[in-house]
Amino acid sequence: MLCIVSYLLIEWQYRQRPGNDLTLSATDWRFDIYEPDRYVLSFDTVFTNRTRTLEIFIPEVDIDYELLSSGSLEGITVKTEITPAHEDFPARADNYWFAYIVKVGKSTQANIKVDITGPDLSQLKSLWVKVNYLTYGPEGRIPKTGHLVAPLKYPNPEAANSWRENSVAHVLPIPTHLLTNLDSTVEVVKKYVAPCAQPGDIVTIGETPVAIMQNRLRHPTTVTPGWLAKRLCYYFMPTSSLATACGMQTLIDVSGPWQVGSAFAIGALAKIFGSPGMFYRLAGEQARLIDDVTGTLPPFDQFIVLGPSQSQQLVDQIYEETGLKAAIVDVNDLKAVKILAKSENTNEQLLVQALLDNPAGNADEQTPVVLIRPKS
């Protein structure tokens, strides 16, 4: 009996341990050189030890990348370099990454440079940097990957755009650069919408781009499907974002296994008695908002994207800082329009009618912002 109790106690304590909880994120990025035949990008990154009692080692780091382009990549070369910026140890002149210990609750920095050269870089759209780093600690040697995305092409905010007309409003899909987690929704509105807007206009932003700017996305390699996710996902339509184990597990991680499991059981009974859709009402808001892989523009098509957080606070902030009424919306080509949040005194029915034909598009238009000008 003593052995069993000891085993259960050790196992319970082990399950509470954070393991090698060390993360990588970017704090800023910039173009050091932006010329027709050469781009040099610099990323400031930070490794953070999120544990309260453990030290985590970083013995190895290397860089992979993907260039996304509207044309061929022939003739284009890319060089990458990562330089540690530890407070207590200088970087080596030979660029060797020496094993470093990140203390409890501490962080350390590194700079990543990407040098892109070619005869004509105008067709390049974005750069996806994959920082592969090895964590070494109580859980053993665990490889992890941090993802950094930078746009390489920027539309002119002053360029003329084509207004469209429907029964209730004129609508203007507005192109932007590829939005990432280092962008601010409010700043995007100021940069791209302000030159086109006038008093009385309403700016709408897709929920997925907002979530990406809030960094609410997960690469499937960071999702570990559990017993419940692997079984429930089979009961959803193949087109659902919950029809894969990773998509379902993402919802479980947000809402909790008890809420998702009970929502499924109640939803199944409700469907038998002619009341479909109960699962989505009970499993939490994210059940309808999660986009599984392929759900958005490359390279984010490789990620699971959750719905945005604090949507109402965000539209209120847009109004306070720009004077424009705003809404965060979820629209598709099946004439389904969901308003997640809207400014006070904004006509929801007008928004639905104005967006019914999905002017932002669901393909690669890269027009996440739509300006609505009501007819009356």
C-alpha positions in Angstrom: 0.0 0.0 0.0 2.8 2.4 0.9 4.4 1.8 -2.5 1.1 2.5 -4.3 0.6 5.7 -2.4 4.2 6.8 -3.0 3.8 6.1 -6.7 0.6 8.0 -7.0 2.1 11.0 -5.1 5.2 11.0 -7.3 3.0 10.7 -10.4 0.7 13.5 -9.3 3.6 15.8 -8.5 5.2 15.0 -11.9 2.1 15.9 -13.7 2.1 19.3 -12.0 5.7 20.0 -13.2 6.1 22.5 -16.1 8.9 20.5 -17.8 11.2 22.4 -20.2 8.9 25.4 -20.4 11.1 27.7 -22.4 9.6 29.8 -25.2 10.9 32.0 -28.0 9.2 35.1 -29.2 10.1 38.2 -31.3 10.1 41.6 -29.7 10.8 43.6 -32.9 12.0 43.3 -36.5 13.2 45.8 -39.1 14.7 46.1 -42.5 18.4 47.0 -42.2 18.6 47.1 -46.1 15.6 47.3 -48.4 16.8 47.6 -52.0 15.4 46.1 -55.3 18.1 43.4 -55.3 18.8 43.0 -51.5 16.8 42.7 -48.3 18.4 42.4 -44.9 16.0 41.7 -42.1 16.9 41.8 -38.4 14.8 40.1 -35.7 15.2 40.8 -32.0 14.1 37.7 -30.1 13.9 36.6 -26.5 14.1 33.1 -24.9 12.0 33.1 -21.7 12.2 30.5 -18.9 8.6 30.3 -17.7 9.2 27.9 -14.8 9.3 29.0 -11.2 11.9 26.6 -9.9 13.9 25.1 -12.8 16.8 26.1 -14.9 16.6 25.3 -18.6 19.6 25.0 -20.9 19.8 26.0 -24.6 22.6 23.9 -26.0 21.7 24.3 -29.7 20.0 26.8 -32.1 19.7 26.8 -35.8 17.7 28.6 -38.4 15.4 27.3 -41.3 13.3 29.6 -43.5 10.6 29.7 -46.2 10.3 32.4 -48.8 6.9 33.0 -50.2 6.7 34.6 -53.6 4.3 35.2 -56.4 7.0 34.0 -58.8 10.0 31.6 -59.1 12.7 31.7 -56.4 15.4 30.9 -59.0 18.5 33.1 -58.6 17.6 34.2 -55.1 20.0 33.3 -52.3 19.4 33.5 -48.5 21.9 33.6 -45.7 20.9 33.4 -42.0 22.8 34.2 -38.8 21.9 34.1 -35.2 23.9 36.0 -32.6 23.3 35.6 -28.8 22.9 38.7 -26.8 23.3 37.4 -23.3 23.7 39.9 -20.5 26.5 38.0 -18.8 28.5 36.4 -21.8 29.6 38.0 -25.0 28.9 36.4 -28.4 31.7 34.4 -30.0 33.4 35.9 -33.1 32.9 32.6 -35.0 29.1 32.7 -34.5 29.2 29.4 -32.5 26.2 29.1 -30.3 27.5 27.9 -26.9 25.3 26.1 -24.4 23.6 28.7 -22.2 21.6 28.3 -19.0 18.4 30.4 -18.6 17.9 30.9 -14.9 14.6 30.5 -13.1 12.1 33.1 -14.3 14.7 34.8 -16.4 15.2 35.4 -20.2 18.0 36.0 -22.7 18.1 37.6 -26.0 19.4 36.8 -29.5 19.4 38.7 -32.8 18.6 36.9 -36.1 19.7 38.4 -39.5 18.4 37.2 -42.8 20.2 38.4 -45.9 18.2 37.9 -49.2 19.8 38.7 -52.5 18.6 38.3 -56.1 18.3 40.2 -59.4 14.7 41.2 -58.6 13.0 40.7 -55.3 9.7 42.5 -56.1 7.7 39.3 -56.3 8.6 38.2 -52.8 5.7 38.4 -50.4 6.8 37.2 -47.0 9.5 35.4 -45.0 8.9 32.7 -42.5 11.8 32.0 -40.2 11.8 28.8 -38.1 14.1 29.0 -35.1 14.9 25.4 -34.1 16.2 25.3 -30.5 17.0 22.5 -28.2 15.9 22.7 -24.6 17.7 20.6 -22.0 16.4 20.2 -18.5 14.2 18.0 -16.3 12.2 16.6 -19.2 15.4 15.6 -21.1 16.4 16.9 -24.5 13.3 18.4 -26.1 13.5 20.2 -29.5 11.3 23.2 -30.1 10.6 25.6 -32.9 9.8 29.3 -32.7 8.1 30.9 -35.7 8.8 34.4 -37.0 7.0 35.9 -40.0 7.8 39.2 -41.8 6.0 40.7 -44.7 8.2 41.7 -47.7 5.7 43.6 -49.7 3.7 46.7 -48.7 0.7 48.2 -50.6 0.5 51.9 -50.9 -2.1 53.2 -48.5 -2.8 56.2 -50.8 -3.4 54.0 -53.8 -6.9 54.2 -55.4 -9.2 51.3 -54.5 -12.4 50.2 -56.1 -15.6 50.8 -54.2 -18.4 48.3 -54.5 -22.1 49.0 -54.1 -24.9 46.9 -52.6 -28.4 47.6 -51.3 -27.4 49.3 -48.1 -23.8 50.6 -48.5 -20.7 51.2 -50.5 -17.9 48.9 -49.4 -14.2 49.1 -50.0 -11.9 46.1 -49.5 -8.6 47.5 -48.3 -5.3 45.6 -49.0 -2.6 45.5 -46.3 0.7 43.8 -45.9 0.7 40.4 -44.4 -0.3 41.0 -40.9 1.7 39.3 -38.1 1.8 39.2 -34.3 4.1 42.2 -34.3 1.4 44.4 -35.9 -1.2 46.4 -34.0 -4.8 46.4 -35.1 -5.3 50.1 -34.3 -2.1 51.0 -36.2 -3.2 49.0 -39.2 -6.5 51.0 -39.2 -4.6 54.3 -38.9 -2.2 53.4 -41.7 -4.5 51.8 -44.3 -8.0 53.0 -43.5 -7.6 56.6 -42.4 -6.6 57.9 -46.0 -9.9 56.5 -47.4 -12.3 57.1 -44.5 -14.8 59.9 -43.8 -17.1 60.6 -40.8 -19.9 58.0 -40.6 -17.9 55.1 -42.1 -17.5 51.8 -40.4 -14.4 49.7 -40.5 -14.7 46.0 -40.3 -11.8 43.6 -39.7 -11.7 39.8 -40.1 -11.5 37.8 -36.8 -8.6 35.7 -38.1 -6.2 38.6 -38.9 -7.0 40.1 -35.5 -6.3 36.8 -33.8 -3.0 36.5 -35.7 -2.0 40.0 -34.5 -2.8 38.9 -31.0 -0.5 35.9 -31.5 -3.4 33.5 -30.9 -2.1 30.7 -33.0 -0.5 27.3 -32.5 1.6 25.2 -34.8 0.3 21.6 -34.8 3.7 20.3 -33.6 3.0 22.0 -30.2 -0.4 20.3 -29.8 -0.6 16.9 -28.2 -4.0 15.3 -28.8 -5.3 13.5 -25.8 -7.8 10.6 -25.5 -10.9 12.7 -25.8 -9.7 14.7 -28.8 -8.7 11.7 -30.8 -12.2 10.2 -30.3 -14.5 13.2 -30.6 -13.0 14.6 -33.8 -14.4 11.7 -35.8 -18.0 12.9 -35.1 -17.6 16.2 -36.9 -18.0 17.0 -40.6 -14.7 16.8 -42.6 -14.9 20.5 -43.3 -15.0 21.4 -39.6 -12.0 22.7 -37.8 -12.8 20.3 -35.1 -12.6 17.3 -37.3 -8.9 16.7 -36.6 -7.3 15.6 -33.3 -5.2 18.8 -33.1 -8.1 21.1 -33.9 -10.2 19.4 -31.2 -7.4 19.4 -28.7 -6.9 23.1 -29.2 -10.5 23.7 -28.2 -10.1 21.3 -25.2 -7.0 23.2 -24.1 -9.0 26.4 -24.1 -12.4 25.3 -22.7 -11.4 22.3 -20.7 -12.1 18.6 -21.2 -15.2 18.5 -18.9 -16.9 21.4 -20.8 -16.1 19.9 -24.2 -17.0 16.4 -23.2 -20.3 17.4 -21.6 -21.1 19.7 -24.5 -20.6 16.8 -26.9 -22.9 14.4 -24.9 -25.6 17.0 -24.5 -25.3 18.1 -28.1 -25.6 14.5 -29.3 -28.8 14.0 -27.3 -30.2 17.4 -28.5 -29.5 16.5 -32.1 -31.4 13.2 -31.8 -34.4 15.3 -30.6 -34.2 17.7 -33.4 -32.1 20.5 -31.9 -28.7 20.6 -33.8 -25.9 23.0 -32.9 -26.1 22.6 -29.2 -22.5 21.5 -28.9 -21.2 24.9 -30.3 -23.4 26.8 -27.8 -22.1 24.8 -24.9 -18.4 24.1 -25.7 -17.4 27.7 -25.5 -17.0 30.7 -27.9 -13.9 29.2 -29.5 -15.8 26.2 -30.8 -17.1 28.3 -33.6 -14.0 30.4 -34.1 -11.0 28.1 -34.3 -9.5 27.8 -37.8 -7.6 24.6 -38.4 -4.7 24.4 -40.8 -5.4 25.7 -44.4 -7.9 28.2 -42.8 -6.0 31.4 -43.8 -3.2 32.9 -45.9 0.3 31.3 -46.1 2.3 30.8 -44.1 -0.4 30.9 -41.4 -2.2 28.2 -43.3 0.2 25.9 -41.4 -1.1 27.0 -38.0 -4.2 26.5 -36.0 -5.7 30.0 -35.3 -8.0 30.6 -32.4 -10.6 33.4 -32.3 -9.6 36.8 -31.1 -9.7 37.8 -27.4 -11.2 41.0 -25.9 -12.9 41.9 -29.2 -15.2 44.5 -27.6 -12.3 46.3 -25.9 -10.5 46.4 -29.3 -13.3 48.0 -31.3 -13.8 50.5 -28.5 -10.1 51.4 -28.7 -10.3 51.8 -32.5 -13.1 54.3 -32.1 -11.3 56.2 -29.3 -8.1 56.5 -31.3 -9.5 57.0 -34.8 -13.1 58.2 -34.5 -14.2 55.4 -36.7 -16.9 52.9 -35.7 -15.5 49.4 -36.0 -16.5 45.8 -35.9 -14.7 42.4 -35.8 -16.4 40.0 -38.0 -16.4 36.4 -39.2 -17.6 36.1 -42.9 -17.4 33.4 -45.4 -18.4 32.7 -49.0 -21.6 30.9 -47.9 -23.2 34.2 -47.0 -22.7 33.6 -43.3 -21.8 36.7 -41.3 -21.1 36.7 -37.6 -20.4 39.9 -35.7 -18.1 39.2 -32.8 -18.0 42.8 -31.5 -19.1 46.3 -32.7 -18.9 49.9 -31.7 -21.8 51.3 -29.7 -24.8 52.4 -31.8 -23.6 50.5 -34.9 -26.4 48.9 -36.9 -25.8 45.2 -36.8 -28.3 44.4 -39.6 -26.6 46.9 -41.8 -23.2 45.3 -41.2 -24.6 41.8 -42.1 -26.2 43.1 -45.3 -23.1 45.0 -46.3 -20.8 42.0 -45.8 -23.2 39.3 -47.1 -21.2 38.9 -50.4 -17.9 38.6 -48.5 -16.1 41.6 -50.1 -12.9 40.7 -48.2 -12.8 37.3 -49.9 -11.7 33.9 -48.6 -8.8 33.3 -50.9 -5.5 35.2 -51.2 -6.9 38.7 -51.7 -5.1 39.9 -48.6 -7.8 42.5 -47.9 -8.6 41.8 -44.2 -10.1 45.2 -43.7 -13.3 46.4 -45.3 -14.6 50.0 -45.1 -18.4 50.4 -45.1 -20.0 53.7 -46.1 -23.8 53.5 -45.4 -26.1 54.9 -48.0 -28.2 56.6 -45.4 
